[in-house]
C-alpha cells in the first residue's frame, strides 16, 4: 500500500545508516590522512585525528540506537534484535582494534563493515522468514 509519506521507522533507519557511514568512512579516510593534509583535502580523519576513537564511539552508538529505534517502531522481533546486537558487537570490536597509524589495518577494519552489514541483514532476514511462516 502506498501512503505518500515516510514513516518514523524509515527515517530512524536512514539516520542510523548515515551515522554508521560517517564512522566507517572515517576509518577509511585514515589510510591516506597524511596525503589529505598535504593537498588540503578536509576529511573526518583529519578533523577527529587523535580523537577518532571517541568520535567513532559516538557515531557508532548513534547508529545502533537509531537502528534500534527503527526496529522498535517497526515492531521487529527477536531475530532482528539479535542481528542488531551482533552488529553492535562488531562495531565495538572495530573501535577496540583500530590503530589510526596503521593504514593496512584501517583498510581491513573498513572492509569488515561488510560483515557488520551482513550481521544486521541476517537478523532482519530471519525476522522476515519468521513473519512469513
N, C-alpha and C positions, 0 to 999 in steps of 0.2 A: 504494500500500500504506500502510495506517495503522499506525504503530508505537507510538503513545501516548507519544511523547517529543518534545522539541525538541532537535535536534542542535546541536552547537557552531557549525556554519556559520551557522545561523539566528540564534543568539544573538550571534555576532560581527557579523553584518549589522545586527541590531537595535541593538546598542550603537554601531556606527558611524553609523547613521542618527540616533541621539539626539545624538551629538557634532556632526553636521552641522547638525541643527536648532538646537542651542544657539548655534552660530556664526551662522547666518543670522538667527535671531531677535534676536540682539544687534545686528546691523546694522539690522534693522527698528526696534528699540527706540531707536536713536539719533535717529530722526526727531522724537521728542517727549520726549527725555530731560529737557529743562527743565521741561515740564509735569508729568512724573512726579515730579520733585523737589519742585515746588510743592505738589502734592496728596498727597505721601507714598507714592507707589507705588514699590515696590522693583523694579528691573529689572537685568538684566545690563549694560545700557548704563551705568547709574549705578554699579554695582559695579565694572566694569572701567575706566570713564572713559578717562583718557589712556592706560591700559594695554590698550585694546581690541585694537590690532593684535597684540601678543604673545599675548593671550588667544585671539584668532581663530586665530593660528598653531597654538597648542596644540590647540584643538578641531578644526580642520580637519585637522591632521596625524593626530589620533586617528581621525577619520572615515576618512581614506584608508587608514591602517594596518589598522584593524578590518575595513573592507570588503575590503581585500586579503587579510586572514586568512580571511575567509569564502569568498572566491574560491578560495584555496589548498585549504581544507578541502573545498570542493565540486568540486574538480577542474576549475576554469574553464580554458578555452582562450584562445589569444592574442587573439581579438576582445574578450573581456571585459576582459582586462588593458589593451588599447589604450583601451577606454572608460574604465577607471579612471584611466589616465594623462591622458586628456583632461579628465576630471573634476577631477583634482588640479591640472592646469594652470589650469583655470578658477578654482578656489578661490584659487590663488596670485595670479592676476590681480585677484580681488576684494580681497584683502588689500593688494596694492600700490596699488590705485586708491582705496581707502577714504579719505574725509575725514569724520571724525565731526562736523565743524562744518557740513557741507553736507547738510541734510535731504533735498533733492531727489536728490542723488547717492546717499545712503543708500537711498532708495526704489528707485532704478534698480538698484543693486547687489543689494539684496534680491530684486527681481523677476528678476534674472539667474540666480537659483538654479533657476528653471525650466529654463534652458538647461543648467546643471550636471547636473541630473537626467536631462535628455534625452541628454546625452553618455554617462552611465553606462548608461542604458537601452538606447541604441543598441548599445553593446558587448555587453550581455547578450543582446539580441535576435539580433545577428549570431552569437554563440556558440550560441544555441539553434537557429538555422537551420542552422549547420554540423553540429551534432549530429544534427539530423533528416535531413540529406542522406545 
